[in-house]
Amino acid sequence: MIRAGFVERHLKIIFPLPAVLFIVVMMVFPVIYTIMLSFSNWNLTTGGAFAWAGLRSYVRIFKEPRFLDASKRTFMFTGAAVVIETVLGTALALILNRAFRGKGLVKLLLLLPLVATPVAVGIVWNLFYDPNIGLANFVLTRFGFQKLEWVYAANTVLPSLVLVDIWQWTPMITLLALAGLASLSTEPYESAQVDGASKTQTLFYITLPMLMPTILTAMILRSIDALKTFDIIYAMSGGGPGYASETLNIMAFKYSFEYFKMGQASVILVALFLIVLGFSAGILKLRTWAEQ
């Protein structure tokens, strides 16, 4: 039997141990296994034999124009979505930070896109974007504009997907920014009021600088999530038309479950993992600079 004294002496190790084991099993092991697979040429169509390939899978994937195009689309999708969401979300937070009638209802409505199922969101937005019966083209024609193909044309599919992402995830930035605004110290505002600072000066010289760490934290969370976006893109366009909306996640899925090239799919996922780490590290550095 385990003595009570032993348990008391090691409580700080015993209590977090289940959580640590869960993280190791559910997070660390898949990453290590994926990295291991990336050095193989495992192909399920050839009997599923696992053979060591070294760096050949990396060379094959990195030389493929399709991989470079998918990487570029991943950065374009993430960059456009995160920047616009951050600007709109912060602006909405500044508006909602004031007292007005119906403020609680507005906050409730902001939560609705966040709790919606991604696949259901994709289906509804596909109906909205339908070239013939969709509401989007109906509105455009009413204002004298030409109809668009939206997710059904190569030149408009990526902006259309970015618009859906903005609709769904801007409220998250808003809620985080609102929490940041609620935690700001009131002393700088009192000093600014005494000095006769205008509302614009207070906003740009006090509120936004003090809020910047919160904004950058929200950008980290959204960047990581946007880089890994899969469900909305797959539900709405499947990476098409052609490869026009194929991001790294969609490409990895196709290599895994359509072409059954598990080794090359793992290379794509490893590359995406490194990109996410790089993005996170870069924004964290910005956050540290903003706090100084």
C-alpha positions as CSV (number, residue, x, y, z in Angstrom):
1,M,0.0,0.0,0.0
2,I,1.1,3.6,-0.7
3,R,1.8,5.4,2.5
4,A,-0.1,8.6,3.3
5,G,3.1,10.5,3.9
6,F,4.4,9.6,0.4
7,V,1.2,10.9,-1.2
8,E,1.4,14.2,0.7
9,R,5.0,14.7,-0.2
10,H,4.3,14.2,-3.9
11,L,0.9,15.9,-4.3
12,K,2.3,18.4,-6.7
13,I,3.3,15.6,-9.0
14,I,0.4,13.2,-8.5
15,F,-2.4,15.6,-9.1
16,P,-1.3,16.9,-12.5
17,L,-0.1,13.5,-13.6
18,P,-3.4,12.3,-15.3
19,A,-3.6,15.5,-17.3
20,V,0.1,15.2,-18.4
21,L,-0.4,11.6,-19.4
22,F,-3.6,12.6,-21.4
23,I,-1.6,15.3,-23.2
24,V,1.2,12.9,-24.0
25,V,-1.1,10.3,-25.4
26,M,-3.5,12.5,-27.2
27,M,-1.2,15.3,-28.5
28,V,2.5,14.4,-28.3
29,F,2.2,10.9,-29.7
30,P,0.2,11.9,-32.8
31,V,2.8,14.5,-33.6
32,I,5.7,12.1,-33.2
33,Y,3.9,9.4,-35.2
34,T,3.1,11.9,-38.0
35,I,6.8,13.0,-38.2
36,M,7.8,9.4,-38.3
37,L,5.4,8.7,-41.2
38,S,6.7,11.7,-43.1
39,F,10.0,9.8,-43.5
40,S,8.3,6.9,-45.1
41,N,6.6,6.1,-48.5
42,W,3.6,4.4,-46.9
43,N,1.0,3.9,-49.6
44,L,-2.2,2.1,-48.7
45,T,-2.9,1.2,-52.4
46,T,0.2,-1.0,-52.4
47,G,-0.8,-3.3,-49.6
48,G,0.0,-0.8,-46.8
49,A,3.6,-1.8,-46.5
50,F,5.7,0.6,-44.4
51,A,9.1,1.4,-46.0
52,W,11.7,4.0,-44.8
53,A,12.2,6.7,-47.4
54,G,14.3,9.3,-45.6
55,L,13.9,12.8,-47.1
56,R,12.6,11.6,-50.5
57,S,9.0,12.3,-49.5
58,Y,9.9,15.8,-48.4
59,V,11.8,16.5,-51.7
60,R,8.9,15.2,-53.7
61,I,6.3,17.3,-52.0
62,F,8.4,20.5,-51.7
63,K,9.1,20.4,-55.5
64,E,5.5,20.0,-56.4
65,P,3.9,23.2,-57.7
66,R,0.6,22.1,-56.1
67,F,2.1,22.2,-52.6
68,L,3.5,25.7,-53.2
69,D,0.2,26.9,-54.5
70,A,-1.7,25.4,-51.5
71,S,0.8,27.1,-49.2
72,K,0.2,30.4,-50.8
73,R,-3.6,30.0,-50.6
74,T,-3.2,29.0,-46.9
75,F,-1.3,32.2,-46.2
76,M,-3.7,34.4,-48.2
77,F,-6.8,32.9,-46.5
78,T,-5.3,33.2,-43.1
79,G,-3.8,36.7,-43.6
80,A,-7.0,38.2,-45.1
81,A,-9.3,36.6,-42.5
82,V,-7.3,37.4,-39.4
83,V,-6.5,41.0,-40.3
84,I,-10.1,41.9,-41.2
85,E,-11.5,40.0,-38.2
86,T,-9.1,41.8,-35.9
87,V,-10.0,45.2,-37.2
88,L,-13.8,44.5,-37.2
89,G,-13.8,42.7,-33.9
90,T,-11.9,45.5,-32.1
91,A,-14.1,48.1,-33.6
92,L,-17.2,46.2,-32.5
93,A,-15.8,45.8,-29.0
94,L,-15.2,49.5,-28.8
95,I,-18.8,50.2,-29.8
96,L,-20.2,47.5,-27.4
97,N,-18.1,48.8,-24.5
98,R,-20.5,51.7,-24.3
99,A,-23.8,51.6,-22.5
100,F,-26.9,51.5,-24.8
101,R,-30.3,49.8,-24.9
102,G,-30.3,46.3,-26.2
103,K,-26.6,45.7,-25.5
104,G,-27.2,42.3,-23.9
105,L,-29.2,41.1,-27.0
106,V,-26.5,42.2,-29.3
107,K,-23.9,40.2,-27.3
108,L,-26.2,37.2,-27.5
109,L,-26.5,37.5,-31.3
110,L,-22.7,37.7,-31.6
111,L,-22.5,34.3,-30.0
112,L,-24.7,32.6,-32.6
113,P,-22.1,32.2,-35.4
114,L,-19.6,30.8,-32.8
115,V,-21.9,28.0,-31.7
116,A,-23.1,27.0,-35.2
117,T,-21.8,23.6,-36.5
118,P,-19.2,24.3,-39.3
119,V,-20.7,21.9,-41.8
120,A,-24.2,23.4,-41.2
121,V,-22.7,26.8,-41.7
122,G,-21.1,25.7,-45.0
123,I,-24.4,24.3,-46.3
124,V,-26.3,27.4,-45.4
125,W,-23.7,29.7,-47.0
126,N,-23.6,27.5,-50.1
127,L,-27.4,28.2,-50.5
128,F,-26.7,31.9,-49.9
129,Y,-24.0,31.8,-52.6
130,D,-26.0,29.8,-55.1
131,P,-25.6,31.5,-58.5
132,N,-29.3,31.0,-59.5
133,I,-31.4,31.1,-56.4
134,G,-29.0,32.5,-53.8
135,L,-29.7,35.6,-51.8
136,A,-26.2,37.1,-52.5
137,N,-26.8,37.4,-56.2
138,F,-30.4,38.6,-55.7
139,V,-29.0,41.5,-53.6
140,L,-26.3,42.3,-56.1
141,T,-28.8,42.4,-59.0
142,R,-31.1,44.7,-57.0
143,F,-28.3,47.2,-56.7
144,G,-27.4,47.0,-60.4
145,F,-24.4,44.7,-60.1
146,Q,-23.7,41.5,-62.2
147,K,-24.2,38.1,-60.7
148,L,-21.1,36.3,-59.3
149,E,-20.3,32.6,-59.3
150,W,-18.9,32.9,-55.7
151,V,-17.6,29.5,-54.6
152,Y,-18.2,28.0,-58.0
153,A,-15.6,30.1,-59.8
154,A,-11.8,30.0,-59.3
155,N,-11.4,33.8,-59.1
156,T,-14.0,34.3,-56.4
157,V,-14.0,31.1,-54.3
158,L,-11.2,32.2,-51.9
159,P,-12.7,35.7,-51.1
160,S,-16.1,34.0,-50.6
161,L,-14.6,31.6,-48.1
162,V,-12.8,34.4,-46.3
163,L,-16.1,36.2,-46.0
164,V,-17.7,33.2,-44.3
165,D,-14.8,32.9,-41.9
166,I,-15.1,36.6,-41.1
167,W,-18.8,36.2,-40.4
168,Q,-18.2,33.3,-38.1
169,W,-15.1,34.3,-36.2
170,T,-15.2,38.1,-35.8
171,P,-17.4,37.7,-32.8
172,M,-14.6,35.8,-31.0
173,I,-12.2,38.7,-31.5
174,T,-15.0,41.0,-30.2
175,L,-15.6,39.0,-27.1
176,L,-11.8,38.8,-26.3
177,A,-11.4,42.5,-26.9
178,L,-14.4,43.3,-24.7
179,A,-12.8,41.3,-21.9
180,G,-9.6,43.2,-22.4
181,L,-11.4,46.5,-22.3
182,A,-13.1,45.6,-19.1
183,S,-9.7,44.9,-17.4
184,L,-8.1,48.2,-18.4
185,S,-7.0,50.5,-15.6
186,T,-9.1,53.7,-15.2
187,E,-6.2,55.8,-14.0
188,P,-4.8,56.7,-17.5
189,Y,-8.3,57.8,-18.6
190,E,-8.6,60.1,-15.5
191,S,-5.3,61.7,-16.3
192,A,-6.2,62.1,-19.9
193,Q,-9.5,63.8,-18.9
194,V,-7.6,66.2,-16.6
195,D,-5.2,67.0,-19.4
196,G,-8.1,67.7,-21.8
197,A,-7.4,64.9,-24.2
198,S,-10.0,64.4,-26.9
199,K,-11.8,61.1,-27.5
200,T,-9.7,60.4,-30.6
201,Q,-6.5,61.0,-28.7
202,T,-7.7,58.8,-25.8
203,L,-8.5,56.0,-28.2
204,F,-5.2,56.0,-30.1
205,Y,-2.8,56.9,-27.3
206,I,-4.4,55.1,-24.3
207,T,-7.0,52.5,-25.2
208,L,-5.5,50.8,-28.2
209,P,-1.9,50.7,-26.8
210,M,-3.2,49.2,-23.5
211,L,-5.5,46.8,-25.4
212,M,-2.7,45.6,-27.8
213,P,-1.6,42.6,-25.8
214,T,-5.2,41.3,-25.8
215,I,-5.6,42.0,-29.5
216,L,-2.3,40.1,-30.3
217,T,-3.4,37.2,-28.1
218,A,-6.7,37.0,-30.1
219,M,-4.7,37.1,-33.3
220,I,-2.5,34.2,-32.1
221,L,-5.6,32.1,-31.4
222,R,-7.3,33.0,-34.7
223,S,-4.1,32.6,-36.8
224,I,-3.6,29.1,-35.5
225,D,-7.2,28.2,-36.1
226,A,-7.4,29.8,-39.6
227,L,-4.2,28.1,-40.7
228,K,-5.8,24.8,-39.8
229,T,-9.3,25.5,-41.3
230,F,-10.7,22.4,-42.9
231,D,-14.4,21.9,-42.3
232,I,-15.8,25.1,-43.8
233,I,-13.6,24.9,-46.9
234,Y,-14.3,21.2,-47.5
235,A,-18.0,21.6,-46.9
236,M,-18.4,24.5,-49.3
237,S,-15.9,23.9,-52.1
238,G,-14.0,20.7,-51.4
239,G,-10.8,22.6,-52.4
240,G,-12.3,23.4,-55.8
241,P,-13.1,24.3,-58.4
242,G,-10.0,22.5,-59.5
243,Y,-7.4,23.4,-56.9
244,A,-8.6,27.0,-56.5
245,S,-9.4,26.8,-52.8
246,E,-7.1,23.9,-51.8
247,T,-5.2,24.8,-48.7
248,L,-2.5,22.6,-47.0
249,N,-5.1,21.0,-44.8
250,I,-7.3,20.1,-47.7
251,M,-4.3,18.8,-49.7
252,A,-3.2,16.6,-46.8
253,F,-6.7,15.2,-46.5
254,K,-6.8,14.4,-50.2
255,Y,-3.4,12.8,-50.2
256,S,-4.4,10.7,-47.2
257,F,-8.0,9.6,-47.9
258,E,-8.3,10.0,-51.7
259,Y,-4.8,9.1,-53.0
260,F,-3.8,7.0,-49.9
261,K,-0.3,8.4,-49.9
262,M,0.1,8.5,-46.1
263,G,3.9,9.4,-46.2
264,Q,3.5,12.4,-48.4
265,A,0.3,13.5,-46.5
266,S,2.4,13.4,-43.3
267,V,5.0,15.7,-45.0
268,I,2.3,18.3,-45.7
269,L,1.0,18.1,-42.1
270,V,4.5,18.5,-40.7
271,A,5.0,21.6,-42.9
272,L,1.7,23.0,-41.7
273,F,2.7,22.2,-38.1
274,L,6.0,24.2,-38.5
275,I,4.1,27.1,-40.2
276,V,1.7,27.2,-37.2
277,L,4.6,27.2,-34.8
278,G,6.3,30.0,-36.8
279,F,3.2,32.2,-36.8
280,S,2.6,31.7,-33.1
281,A,6.2,32.5,-32.2
282,G,6.2,35.6,-34.4
283,I,3.0,37.0,-32.9
284,L,4.1,36.1,-29.3
285,K,7.2,38.1,-30.0
286,L,5.0,41.0,-31.1
287,R,2.9,40.6,-27.9
288,T,6.0,40.7,-25.7
289,W,7.2,43.9,-27.5
290,A,3.7,45.4,-27.0
291,E,3.8,44.8,-23.3
292,Q,7.1,46.5,-22.8
